[in-house]
Amino acid sequence: MTQALPDRWLRVVQVVVLLAAFGCAVGLRVVVGGAGVTQSYPAGLVFAGCLLPLAAAARTRVAVSGRALAVGLGGAVLVCAPVALGQLLTLRPLHDTRGLAAWVAVVTVVATAEEVFLRGTLYDATARLAGEPVAIALGAVCFALLHVPLYGWHVLPLDLAVGVVLGGLRQATGTATAPAVTHVLADVAGWFLR
């Protein structure tokens, strides 16, 4: 009984430290990116460069399986379908491919780092402390708040919903692989659907 209390407090401290580190990484991304943070490749890579060592230090494991990859693909279809349908119904042209290769490389690193940290490291720590529903909710809130300095407060409801979907994919598959696949593919599709 006396051992349970210190373990619980250590778990609380771990989650708080992870949240603080995440907040610092977001702040650093904004500082490096400045006014053009949404278009800044260096800012995105600095952000990813903060998150991945945190995940490594926490010994986050990301299992890759055919099922997780398939679920991630299905998640991308689910997340992208409303925007793609809107694009189709309004007959807006797709964005061209100039600059696509470099953008895909950077967005793959950044989106994967976000998912490994949010749906891997933070999810694991929070689920041990308070259960998977809380881990899904906390990851979704962090995901939504992360995008506010990049795109503004109007994105909060959409990103919160997407964060819940990504957390659900993690819960369903037991790995951050599925949400990482969904996130990367949705960002790549977003290039054409903007």
N, C-alpha and C positions, 0 to 999 in steps of 0.2 A: 504494500500500500504506500509506504513512504517513497518507493522508487517511482511510482506512477506520476506523482506530482512533478518531480524534476523533469521527467521525460516530456510531459505535456508542456511545461514551460520552455523547454528546449525547442519543441516543435513550434510554439508560438514565436519564439525569437527567430527561428529559421525563416518562417513566413514573413515576418516583419523585415528582416534583413533583405530577403529576396525582393520584397516590394520597394524598399528604399533603393536598392541597387537598380531595379528596373526604372524607377523614377529618375535616378541620376543618368541612366543611359538615354532615356527620352530627352532629358534636359540637354545633355551633351549633343545629341542629334540636332536639336533645335539651334543650339549655339553654333555648331559647325555649319549647318545649312543656312542660317540667317533667314533673310526674307524669301529666299528661293528653296527652302527646306524640302518642299515636295519634289523638286527636280534635282536635288543634290545627291549625286552618286556617292561622293565622299561621306556625306552625313549618314546616309543609309548604311554604308559599309562600316563606319565607326560604331554605329548602333549595333549592328550584327557582331562586330568585334568586341563589344561589351557583353552581349548576351551569351555568346557561345562559350567563353571561358567560365562564366557563372554556371552554365549547364554542365560543363566538364568538371568543375570543382565539386558540384553536387553529385557527380557520378550518374548523371541522367542517362538512362538507356532508351534507345529508340529502336524497337524491333521493326524490321521490314518484312512484310509478308505479302503474298499475292492478294489476300483478302483485304489488308489495309490499303493497298494501292487501288484496288477496285472500289472500295468504299470511298476513298479520297476522290476518285474520278466521279463517282455518283454525287458526292458533296459539291464538286465544282459545277456539275450540271444544275443542281438545285440552287446554288447561290447565283449562278449566272443567268438562269432562265428568265427571270423577270426583266433584267436589263436587256438581254438579247431580244426578248419579245417586244419591248418598247422600241428598240432600234428597228426591228422589222416592221412594226406597225406604222412608224413615222417615216419610214423609208430614208433614214439618215444614212449617209455613206459611211463605210468603215474607215478608220484611220489608216494612213499608209504605213509602209514598213520601214521608212527611213529611221535609222537609229534603234531599230527593234532588237538586234542581236545584243548590243551592250546593255540595253535596258533589261532584257530577259535575264542576262547573267547576273546583274545586280539584284533584281527583284527576287530571283531564285535564292540567292544567299540571304537577303534580308527577311523574306517571308519564312524561309526555313528556320532561320535563327529565332524569329518571333515564336514560331510554333514549338520548337524544341524547348524554348524557355517557358512560354505560357502554358502550353498543353503537355509539357514534359516536366521540367523542374518545378515550376510553381504549382502545377496540378498535383504532382506527387506529394509535395510538402503539405499542401492544403488538404488533400484527401486524407492523408494520415492524421491530420489535426482535427478536421471537422466533417469529413465525408465528401463523396464525389459531387453531390449537388452544389455544395458550397465551392468546391474546386471549379466547377463549370461556371458558376456565377462570378467568382472572383476573376477568373481568366477573361470572361466576357467584358467585365467592367474595365479591366486593365487594357484590353484590346481596344475598346471604344475610346477610352481616355487618351490612349497613345495617338490616335488619329486626330484628336481635336486641334493640337498645335499645327498639324499639317494641313488640315482641310476646313477647320472651323467647327463650331458647336452643332451645326445643322446635320453633321454626319453621325452624331452620337446614337440616335435610335437605330439607324441601319447597322452601324458597326456593333452595337450591343446585340442585335439579333444575329448577325453573322458570328459574333463571338460565342453565342449560345450554341449555334449549329456546329461550330468547330469543336467546342467542348463536348457536345453530344457525340461527335465522330470519335473523339478520343475515348470517351466512356465506352462506346460500342465496340471499339477495336482493341482497347488496352494499350495503344501506342500513339505517339505524336505523329507517326507517319501519315495516317489518313488526313488529319487536319493540315499537315504541311503540304500534301499533294493538292488538296482543295484550295488552299491559300495561294500556292504558286500558280495553279491553273487559272484561278479566278483573276489574279493579277495580270497574267498574260492575256487572258480574254479581255480584260479591262483596257488594255492597250488599243484594241480594235474597236471597242464599244464606247469609247469616250467621245 
